[in-house]
Amino acid sequence: MVARRLWTALQQVVRSVLIILFPLAFITLFAWATAGSTYGTTSDPMRAAVWLWLGSHLTPFNITSNEVSGYLSYLPLGAVVLPWLTMRLGYKRVLEVVGNKKVSRAYFIIAYLLIYLLLTLISSNSQVSTDLFRGLGILFILLLTATTDLKVENSIKLPMQIFLIMLGIAGILFSISLMLNFSTAKNLTIVLNPGILGGLLLLLLQLLYLPNIIFTTLSYILGSGFSLGKATDISPFIFNLREIPAIPVLAGLPSDENIWFLLPTLMIAIYGWINLTLIFKLNIDTKSKRQLILRLFIVSIAGVMIIAFITSGSLISSNMSPVGVNPLRIGAVVTAHLLLVLLLMILLPKVFKKKDSKGRLTI
């Protein structure tokens, strides 16, 4: 019985993996064949396909070669969508056969981890290896979310919706900035001269990095800023950037300090005010209200810090590390704003009550 369930889970995991791995293998083989390489074997593009598959699971890489050595952890968050969907579909098929949710989840996760470790072992060589500790941690979180029925509580649903609106505003602002600097993006593309296939792959890569870029834009307009390499700091009131990589989408970067971009920082205050107002209006005891406020703070602060950690990292060389949002800085900004709003909402009514009572006494 155990062997049958594990075999069923293993079959679905292999299908989930091959749905992504086969197209990646075709792309890498085609790119290798058209590149006109005079050395190497067909195992090189196949290994590259496995690296791309691992990268789509946000698995970091340790790279050591004669040309460059470093750590690659700044990976496209958009690439996670397809593996996550294949995980969910594979798990549902296992559930149809096994029937029990807990058993199906356990066997599917075990089978996926085994295939992941096998592919990691096969693809590793003297030049490229994976960071298994961080990779397995991220994979386990992906598997848990993919195999769990997503039921969001009402107390968390509204903060999530407001956060998505904030991301939407950040995306609109970045799109406007990119349109205003379209000529720069065009010049960067001409400099790269990627060709037809390379151009398509470059476009796809930039689209997959859009979630990272949008969250980075949100961090910028909230005042916490971001980094784009060693000794760099970009925010509305600090601009320390010497040069940028020749990537067209980076044409939307700010070119100097702009204090007016601090105005959207009020979004955090509005976010806190809306959620705290709803909590204060609830017909529950004081202890329950305090628990809800504490939950709001934990979800808000831990949430942005986790997203900042996932969407940032290192781009191989020491000069391109760190890239993205500093989790501690954005966590501190959100904490300060939420605490300020909470204090104002608690203290201001007391101040007005004292004034009213004094006014009545004088009358």
BELDA-V736255 format. One record per pair of residues at least 6 apart in sequence whose ideal C-beta (glycine too) atoms are under 7 Angstrom apart, sorted by sequence separation. I is the first residue (numbers start at 1). J is the second residue. D is the distance in Angstrom with one decimal. If there is no record, write none. Layout:
# BELDA-V736255
i=I j=J d=D
i=I j=J d=D
This chain:
# BELDA-V736255
i=63 j=69 d=6.3
i=95 j=101 d=6.4
i=98 j=104 d=4.5
i=124 j=130 d=6.6
i=219 j=225 d=6.5
i=220 j=226 d=6.1
i=227 j=233 d=6.2
i=228 j=234 d=6.5
i=244 j=250 d=5.0
i=314 j=320 d=6.8
i=315 j=321 d=6.7
i=63 j=70 d=5.8
i=178 j=185 d=6.6
i=219 j=226 d=5.4
i=233 j=240 d=4.5
i=234 j=241 d=5.8
i=282 j=289 d=6.6
i=314 j=321 d=3.8
i=152 j=160 d=6.6
i=194 j=202 d=5.1
i=225 j=233 d=6.1
i=226 j=234 d=5.7
i=232 j=240 d=5.6
i=314 j=322 d=6.3
i=315 j=323 d=5.3
i=62 j=71 d=5.9
i=63 j=72 d=6.0
i=95 j=104 d=4.4
i=225 j=234 d=5.4
i=232 j=241 d=5.1
i=244 j=253 d=6.4
i=280 j=289 d=6.9
i=314 j=323 d=6.7
i=94 j=104 d=4.7
i=120 j=130 d=5.1
i=216 j=226 d=4.8
i=225 j=235 d=2.8
i=279 j=289 d=5.8
i=312 j=322 d=6.2
i=313 j=323 d=6.4
i=60 j=71 d=6.5
i=61 j=72 d=4.4
i=224 j=235 d=7.0
i=312 j=323 d=6.3
i=313 j=324 d=6.3
i=32 j=44 d=6.6
i=60 j=72 d=6.2
i=120 j=132 d=6.7
i=223 j=235 d=6.4
i=312 j=324 d=2.5
i=32 j=45 d=4.0
i=60 j=73 d=3.9
i=91 j=104 d=6.6
i=94 j=107 d=6.7
i=223 j=236 d=6.3
i=225 j=238 d=6.6
i=228 j=241 d=6.1
i=279 j=292 d=4.9
i=311 j=324 d=5.6
i=312 j=325 d=5.2
i=91 j=105 d=6.9
i=94 j=108 d=5.1
i=220 j=234 d=6.8
i=279 j=293 d=5.9
i=311 j=325 d=6.5
i=220 j=235 d=6.4
i=239 j=254 d=6.9
i=29 j=45 d=4.8
i=228 j=244 d=6.6
i=28 j=45 d=3.9
i=58 j=75 d=5.0
i=91 j=108 d=4.9
i=239 j=256 d=5.3
i=276 j=293 d=6.8
i=308 j=325 d=4.1
i=90 j=108 d=6.7
i=239 j=257 d=4.8
i=308 j=326 d=6.9
i=309 j=327 d=4.9
i=238 j=257 d=6.7
i=308 j=327 d=4.0
i=28 j=48 d=4.5
i=55 j=75 d=5.5
i=234 j=254 d=6.5
i=237 j=257 d=5.6
i=25 j=46 d=6.0
i=28 j=49 d=4.6
i=236 j=257 d=6.5
i=275 j=296 d=5.5
i=58 j=80 d=6.2
i=236 j=258 d=5.4
i=237 j=259 d=5.9
i=305 j=327 d=4.3
i=308 j=330 d=5.2
i=56 j=79 d=4.2
i=116 j=139 d=6.0
i=236 j=259 d=5.7
i=25 j=49 d=4.1
i=55 j=79 d=6.8
i=56 j=80 d=6.6
i=24 j=49 d=4.2
i=87 j=112 d=7.0
i=236 j=261 d=4.0
i=305 j=330 d=6.9
i=56 j=82 d=6.7
i=57 j=83 d=5.6
i=236 j=262 d=4.8
i=304 j=330 d=5.3
i=305 j=331 d=4.4
i=56 j=83 d=5.2
i=304 j=331 d=6.3
i=21 j=49 d=6.2
i=24 j=52 d=4.8
i=24 j=53 d=5.9
i=301 j=331 d=5.3
i=304 j=334 d=5.5
i=112 j=143 d=5.9
i=21 j=53 d=5.2
i=20 j=53 d=5.8
i=301 j=334 d=5.4
i=109 j=143 d=4.9
i=300 j=334 d=5.9
i=301 j=335 d=5.5
i=20 j=56 d=6.7
i=213 j=249 d=6.6
i=109 j=147 d=6.7
i=300 j=338 d=6.4
i=108 j=147 d=6.1
i=174 j=213 d=6.4
i=223 j=262 d=5.6
i=174 j=214 d=6.4
i=221 j=261 d=5.4
i=220 j=261 d=6.9
i=297 j=338 d=6.0
i=105 j=147 d=4.5
i=206 j=248 d=6.9
i=222 j=264 d=6.8
i=223 j=265 d=4.9
i=171 j=214 d=4.7
i=174 j=217 d=4.4
i=206 j=249 d=4.5
i=221 j=264 d=4.0
i=222 j=265 d=5.4
i=170 j=214 d=5.4
i=173 j=217 d=6.2
i=222 j=268 d=6.3
i=167 j=214 d=5.7
i=170 j=217 d=4.2
i=167 j=215 d=6.9
i=170 j=218 d=3.8
i=173 j=221 d=6.5
i=167 j=218 d=5.9
i=170 j=221 d=6.1
i=166 j=218 d=6.0
i=192 j=246 d=5.7
i=87 j=142 d=6.7
i=91 j=146 d=6.3
i=191 j=246 d=5.5
i=87 j=143 d=6.3
i=91 j=147 d=4.5
i=84 j=142 d=5.9
i=88 j=146 d=4.6
i=188 j=246 d=5.3
i=87 j=146 d=3.8
i=188 j=247 d=6.8
i=189 j=248 d=4.9
i=188 j=248 d=4.6
i=20 j=82 d=5.9
i=65 j=127 d=4.9
i=80 j=142 d=6.8
i=84 j=146 d=5.3
i=20 j=83 d=6.2
i=64 j=127 d=5.7
i=185 j=248 d=4.2
i=188 j=251 d=6.2
i=63 j=127 d=6.7
i=54 j=119 d=6.9
i=63 j=128 d=5.6
i=272 j=337 d=6.3
i=276 j=341 d=6.5
i=20 j=86 d=6.4
i=53 j=119 d=6.9
i=54 j=120 d=6.6
i=185 j=251 d=3.7
i=268 j=334 d=6.0
i=272 j=338 d=4.6
i=276 j=342 d=6.2
i=19 j=86 d=5.2
i=61 j=128 d=5.8
i=62 j=129 d=4.9
i=184 j=251 d=4.0
i=269 j=337 d=5.5
i=273 j=341 d=5.5
i=50 j=119 d=5.3
i=54 j=123 d=6.9
i=61 j=130 d=5.9
i=62 j=131 d=6.2
i=268 j=337 d=4.0
i=272 j=341 d=3.9
i=276 j=345 d=5.7
i=16 j=86 d=4.0
i=181 j=251 d=4.4
i=16 j=87 d=6.0
i=59 j=130 d=5.3
i=60 j=131 d=4.1
i=181 j=252 d=6.0
i=50 j=122 d=6.7
i=51 j=123 d=5.8
i=269 j=341 d=5.3
i=16 j=89 d=7.0
i=50 j=123 d=4.0
i=178 j=251 d=6.3
i=16 j=90 d=3.9
i=60 j=134 d=5.5
i=178 j=252 d=3.7
i=15 j=90 d=6.3
i=60 j=135 d=6.4
i=177 j=252 d=4.2
i=47 j=123 d=5.1
i=54 j=130 d=6.1
i=59 j=135 d=3.7
i=13 j=90 d=6.0
i=51 j=128 d=6.6
i=12 j=90 d=4.0
i=174 j=252 d=5.4
i=58 j=138 d=4.8
i=12 j=93 d=5.0
i=57 j=138 d=6.8
i=12 j=94 d=5.1
i=57 j=139 d=5.5
i=9 j=94 d=5.1
i=57 j=142 d=6.7
i=8 j=94 d=5.8
i=230 j=318 d=6.2
i=8 j=97 d=5.0
i=230 j=319 d=5.2
i=8 j=98 d=6.6
i=229 j=319 d=5.4
i=229 j=320 d=4.8
i=230 j=321 d=6.3
i=215 j=307 d=5.9
i=5 j=98 d=5.5
i=229 j=323 d=6.5
i=13 j=108 d=6.7
i=169 j=264 d=6.9
i=216 j=311 d=7.0
i=227 j=322 d=5.0
i=228 j=323 d=5.9
i=12 j=108 d=6.9
i=215 j=311 d=4.9
i=227 j=323 d=6.3
i=227 j=324 d=6.7
i=5 j=103 d=6.7
i=9 j=107 d=3.9
i=13 j=111 d=4.3
i=17 j=115 d=5.8
i=226 j=324 d=5.9
i=9 j=108 d=4.8
i=13 j=112 d=4.9
i=212 j=311 d=4.4
i=226 j=325 d=5.0
i=227 j=326 d=6.9
i=211 j=311 d=6.9
i=6 j=107 d=5.5
i=10 j=111 d=4.5
i=14 j=115 d=6.7
i=166 j=267 d=5.3
i=224 j=325 d=6.7
i=5 j=107 d=5.1
i=9 j=111 d=4.1
i=13 j=115 d=5.3
i=224 j=326 d=6.9
i=6 j=111 d=6.6
i=224 j=329 d=4.6
i=219 j=325 d=4.3
i=224 j=330 d=4.1
i=216 j=324 d=6.0
i=222 j=330 d=7.0
i=162 j=271 d=5.0
i=216 j=325 d=5.8
i=224 j=333 d=4.5
i=215 j=325 d=6.7
i=223 j=333 d=5.7
i=219 j=330 d=5.3
i=222 j=333 d=5.9
i=162 j=274 d=6.6
i=212 j=324 d=6.7
i=159 j=275 d=5.8
i=158 j=275 d=6.3
i=76 j=205 d=6.9
i=78 j=207 d=6.6
i=79 j=208 d=4.8
i=78 j=208 d=3.9
i=78 j=209 d=6.7
i=76 j=208 d=3.6
i=78 j=210 d=5.9
i=76 j=209 d=4.5
i=78 j=211 d=5.1
i=77 j=211 d=4.0
i=77 j=212 d=5.3
i=76 j=212 d=6.5
i=155 j=292 d=6.1
i=159 j=296 d=6.6
i=155 j=295 d=6.5
i=159 j=299 d=6.3
i=159 j=300 d=6.3
i=156 j=299 d=6.1
i=34 j=197 d=6.6
i=31 j=197 d=6.6
i=77 j=310 d=6.5
i=77 j=311 d=5.6
i=74 j=312 d=6.5
i=75 j=313 d=6.9
i=74 j=313 d=3.7
i=73 j=313 d=3.2
i=74 j=314 d=6.0
i=73 j=314 d=5.0
i=74 j=315 d=5.0
i=72 j=314 d=6.6
i=71 j=314 d=4.7
i=72 j=315 d=6.7
i=70 j=314 d=6.6
i=72 j=316 d=5.1
i=71 j=316 d=6.9
i=70 j=316 d=3.9
i=70 j=317 d=5.1
i=68 j=316 d=5.8
i=70 j=318 d=6.5
i=68 j=317 d=6.1
i=74 j=323 d=4.7
i=74 j=324 d=6.3
i=58 j=310 d=6.7
i=63 j=316 d=5.8
